């Protein structure tokens, strides 16, 4: 299977090249030439399989230049070596009949990004062996909170690899900031920027696609790659947990083979819900994809109107990982729905860059409306949802998961659709203790750890060891730079002079 660029369909690379390179040189994102099919018979064989076996099956269909042994090794090292606190890796929690929370935060950083970033270093290692000619791989990451820590943890001390993470100085929770600032490893670096996530993401993309910088790296035996979901190796593992969730519903008897489910996903960069779309294209019986946004509702408005407009106020919310106005992975969906018309996608992305706005053709808008529903909520509605879910079910969720639950409840009330629904739970509530305490009508006091203890005393919900273990750690990384200085910061860190 070869991979094409969304902005130049003539570009065709292997899976290994797509993963190592991260982004196409003209700025497009790599997508498979076709989406492989997962038959009902294959799905049936996965019902009694564990997560490693399910991942091996799904990933093997996309990574056709990897040997079966290489795929199996990558999945085993990621998911079967005690890195996840749940034996199921991504367990389902039933709130009530037909409503399930897919817990994606049992990994080492307590966020859903671990599901992909525990395997990406292994995929990168195998890919680099096939394509990089021994160059040192420099991973650049822009993060709105969770990707940064998960990438740092995944690539920590990885051979022949360096990783640099940029995050918005005032756009992540205190616990997320502490997770990144205290990261261990000899090949890691972390920088705060004065700006928001979109500034960090745009800065990373600009560095990636600059041919002069690329040549400087090549001349010094290095090459860029990415751990953001612009990298296909980050996105493809996320398909697995939707397949796994369906298998778990089959195994429990909650549904029968072929029964449809809905999926509700809190998302800002569109990668997590795009993975569900690809699972649907593979043949998984997903009926409706519910896209859940916070107050930065650019995706909700796009799905409802067909116009993407980032020219709006940017809000800092209690669900900071979704505080995004430029959703990179939407480009992959547009490429698919436009019949792989690279010129149409290139024009839309050029319009977005130049004016901040683009509108999709009527036929594409119709496809979006058929596939997706969209909902959003503000911080007050998010808090109300956390409190109501806890009071009704005794289940404690974080601020992002609450957005997904709210959007689902809103969709069900508006449509009457009672199809069994899986709601992606993207982070552990202890990553945002102050906001969760506030939702439960408690006054948060003290530092992040005091707040976590207070939340534990109120709810008896377990504090994950990776978070409690941060107490007393001294931050290693305290540098703050302007968004205009990112290029210089990267080159200086690599010891490269222009």
N, C-alpha and C positions, 0 to 999 in steps of 0.2 A: 504493500500500500504506500502510495506517495502522498505528499502533502503540498498543497497550493497556498499561495499568498492571496489574501483577500483583496489586495490592491494590484496584483499582477498574476493572473491565472497561469501565465506561461512559466512562472517560477515553480519548479517541482523538486522537492527534496525528500529524503528518507525520514522516517520517524526520528532516527538518531540525530540527523542533521537539524531537524526542527527543534528538538529538545536542546541540543548543544548551542545552537544559534539563538534561540529564544524568540526573535522577531525577524521578519524579512527585512532586507536592507533598505527597501523603499518605504518601510513603516507599516506594511501589512502584517496581519496575523496569520499564522499557519493553521490550516484546517485539512482534514483528510479528504482525498478526492471523492470518497464515498463513505457513507456510514455503514459499517457491517451489521448484519442481522443476527439477533439472538433469538433462536427459534423457541417455541413452546417446549419442545423436547429438551433442548439444552437448559432452559430455565427450570424444568422439572428436575433435572439432575443436580441443580444447585440448591434445591430446597434443603437437603440434608447435609450440604457442604458447609465448611467453616468459612470465615471471611477471607482467609488466604486463598482458598480454592476458588471462591467467587471472583476475587480480584485477578487471579491468574487467568481465569477463563475470559473475563471481559477485556483485560489489558492485552492479552495475547491476540485479540482480534484487531487491535489498532497498531500494535508494535510488531509488525510482521518482519522487520529486519533484525529483531531480537530472536535468539533461539528460545525454544520452549524452556530450556534449563535456565537461561538468563532471566526470563520473565518470572519464573517460579522462585528463583533466588531473590530477586528484588522484592517480591511480595512477602516472602517469608521473613526477610530481614526487617521489613517495615512493620509488619503486623503480628508476627509470631514470636517476638523476642522480649516480651514483657514491657514494651514501651507504652502499651495502652492498659489502663486500669480495669477495663471491662474485658472479659474473655470474648464477648461478642464483638468487640471493637467499636461497633456503632449500633448499640441496642435501641430497640423501640420501647417507649413507655406509653401505655394506654391510659389516656385521661378518662375517656368514656368510650362506649361502643362507637366505632367509626371515626374516632379522633385520636391520633397517635403522634407522639413527639419522637423524632429521630435524633437521639443524643449523639452529637458529633464531637464532643469535647472531652473524651476520656484519654486523650493523648497527653504528651509531656508538657504542653503549654496551655492546656485546658480550653482550646478553641478548635473550631472545625478545620482550620488551616492545617492542623497536624495530619488530617486524613490524606492530604496530598504531599505535604512537605516532609513526612517521614519516609516516603518512598522516592521523592524526586532526587535526592542525592544519589541513590542507587541507580536510578534511571540515567542520571547525568554521568555517573562513572562509566557505565556500560556504553553510553552514547559517545562519550569523549574518546573512549578506546577505539571506537570505529571511525571517528571523524576529526579529532582535534589536532592530530600530528604532534602530540606531546605538549601543546601550549597550556600555560596556566589559565584556568578559567576564572574570570572575575565576575561574580554574581552581583548585580545591582538590583536593589529592591526599594520600591516606594511602598509605604505601609500606612494604613489608617488605624493600625493598632495590632491586630492579631497576626497578619502575615509576617511582620518583621520578626517577632519573637520565634514563631514557628520555623521560619527560614533560618534564622541564626542557630537555633537548636539543631535543625536537621543537617546543616552544613558545617557545624562546629568541628574543626580539626579534620575536615575532609581532605584527602590527599590531593595536592596540586590544584587547590581551589581557594579563592579568597571571596569574602562576602562583605558588602557594604550596604547598610540599611539607612534610609532617610525617612523620618517621620515628622508630622507637623507638631511643632513645639507645644501648642495649646490645643491639639486636636485628638489626644488619646487620654485614656483614663490613667490615674496615678499608678494603678497596679500594672497596666500595660507598659507604662514608661519605665517602671522599676524592673520589670521583666527584661526589657531590652538593655537598660543601662547597666545591669549587673551580669550580662551574658559572659559566660566563660568561653575560652577557646583562643588559640593563637592566630587564627586567620580571620577574625571577625572585627568589624568596626561599625559604630552606630553614630549617627548625626541627627540632631534636631534641626529643622529649618523654620525660618520665620515665614509662615504661610500656611495654607491648608493642604489637604491630601492631593487635590488636583494639581497644585503647584509642584509637589514632590513627584507625582506621576508624570507630569509633563516634562519636568527636568530630566528624569531618568530616560524617558523616551527620546528626548533631544540628544542626550549623550549617546544612546544606543545607535541612533541613525545618523550620526555625524561621521562622514567618511574620513575626515582628518584625524579624529580621535581613534577611529578604528585602525587606521594605518599606524598611528603611534603605538597602539597596543601590539599590533602584529610585529612591528619592528623590535619590540621588547619581549617577544615570545609569549604574548598574552592574548586573550580574546574575551569579549563580553558574553554573558548569558544572563538569563533572568529567572527569578523564582516567583515573580508575580504571575497571575493567571493569564497574562499575555503569552506565557510559555505553555505550549500544548502539554508538556509533561506535568504541569501543575493542574491542568484542567481535566485531563483524561482520568486520573484516579478518582475524581469526584463522581463520575458516572457510576462507579462501582457501588456506592452506598445507597443509591436509589434502587438498583437491582437487588442488593442485599435486603433492603427494607421490604420489597415486594416478596422476596423469598421467605422472610420471617413471617409475614402476614399469611402466606400460604401454609407455612409449617404450623402456625397456631390455629389454623382453621378459620381465621377471621374473614378470609376471602377464598374463592375457588379459582383455579387456573383460568385466566382470561378475564376475570372480573376487573373492571376499571378502578383506578384510584385517582384522587387528586393530590397535588403536591403544593404546599404553601412554603415559600422561601423568602426570608428576609434578606435583601441584597442591595448593595450599592453599586458594585462594579459589574454585576450581571453574570459573573462566572458560575456561581453556585446554581442558579436557576437554568443557565445555559446547559450545564451538565445534565440536568433533568430533561431538558429538551432533547439532548442527544440520546439519552436513555429511551425516551419515547420513540425517536426515530429508529432505534435498534429493534423496536418491537415491544418494549415494556408497555403494558396497557395503562398509560397515564392519560386521563381524560382532560383535565384542566390544570394549567400551570398558573398558580396564583403568585404574582410578583408583589412583595410587600416592601413598602418604603417608609422611612420616617418623614420628618418635616421637609427634608430635602427630596421632594417628590418628583424629581425630573423623570424617573422611569414610569411612575404612575401616569403622569401627564402624557408621556409619549405613547404608552399603550392605549390610552383612551382617545388620543387625538391624532396620532400619526406624525406629530411634529415634536422633534427633540430640540429643546431650547434651554441652554445652560445660562442664559442671560437672566439671572434671578439672584435674589439674596441667598447667601450661603449661611446655613444655620449650624451652630455647634449644639449637638443634642446629647441626650443620655445614652444614645446608641451610636457611639462615635465611629465604629467601624463601617457604618453606612453613610457617613457624612461625605458624600461624593456627588459631584455634578457632571463628571465626565466618565461615563460607564464604558470602559474599553471593550469589554467582551460583547457588547451589543453589536459591534462590527461583524463578528462572526455570524450572528443570527441574520443580520441584514444580507450578508453575502449569500447565505443559504436561501433566504426567502426571495431574493432578487434573481434566482436562477444562476448564481455564481457569476453575475455580471460585475467584473472587477472595475470597469469604468464607472458604473453607477455608484458603487461603494466608494471609490476614490473621490468622486465629486461630492458625495455627502460628507466624507471626512474632511475634505478641503473646505467645504462650506462651514462645517463645525469649527474648524481652526480659524477661518477668516471672520465669520460673523457670529459664531456661537449657536447657529440654528440650521437645521435641515428638516425637510418634510419628505416622507417616503411616498412613493406612488400609491394610488388608490388600491391597486391589487395587493400590494404588500401590506398596507394598513388592514385590509380585510383578513389576510392570513394571520396577522398579529392578534386581531380581535378574536378570531376563532380559536387560536391556541392559548391565549393568555387572558387572565383576569388580573386586575390591579387594585391594590388598596394601599392606604397610608394612614399613619396616625402621628399625632404630636406627642410631646413628652408626657403630658397629663394623661392622655389615653393609654400610653405605654405603661405608666405607673398604675392606672386603674386595672389594666389587664393583669399585671403581676399580682396585684392584691386579690383580684377576683379568682384567678387560677389557684392561688395558694389557699384561699378560703374555701373554695368549692372542691378542690381535688387534693389538697395537702401537698401540692407540687410547687417547688420553687424554681422559677425560671429567670433568666437574665433579661436585660432590656431589649436585645435583638430578637430573641425568641418570642418575646411578648409582641413585638411588631408583627411577626409571622402569624401568631395566634389571633391577634386583632383583625388582621386582613382576612384570615379565613372565616372568622365569625361574621364579619361584615359581608363577605361574599355569600355565605350560606343564608344569611338573613335576607339578602336582596334577591337571591335566585331560588331559594328552597332546595338547592342541590345538597342531598345528604350522602353523596358518594363518599366511601371511606377516604379519609384524608391524612396524609403524612405531612407533618409540619417540621421543617428543619430547625433543630435547636443548635445554634452556632457557637455558643459560649457558655461556660459555667458561670452561675450568678455571682460567685465570689471574685470574678474579675472586675465587677462593678458594684462593690458592697455599699457604697454611699447611695447610689441611685436605687438599689433594691431595698435598702432600709427605708429610704424616703417613701417608696411605693407602699411599704407596709406601715406607714404612718409613724415611723420611729425617727427620732432625731439622731443623726449620725455624729459621733464625736471621736476625737483622737485621730491617729494615723490610719492608714489602710488596714493594718493588722488589727487594731482595736475595733475598727468597724466590722471586720470579718468575724471577730470573736463575738461582737454584739449580735450580728446576724445569726451566728451559730446558736447562741443562747436563746434567741427568739424562735428559731425554726428547727433546730437539731439537725439541719442539713450538714453533711460532712464538708469540711474545708479540705480541698485537694492539697496533698503534700507539696506539689510543685509550687503552689502559691504560698502556703504557710512557711515553706522552706526559704523564702526570700527574706524573711525577717532577719535583720542584723547584717545583711550583705551590703557592702560598700559599692556604690556605683562606679564602674570603670569608665563609662563614656558620658561626658558632660558637654561636649562641643555643640555649639549652635552656630549655624551659618545662614546667610541670606540665600534665597532661592536662586539668585543670580550667580552664586559662588559655587554651585554644585560641581560644575566642570572642573574648576581649579582644585576643589577638595578631593575629587576622585583621582586626578592625575598626581597630586601631591602625595596622596596616600600610597600610590603605586610607585612612587619614586621616579616618575616620568616628567621630563621638562620639555616644554614646547619650543 
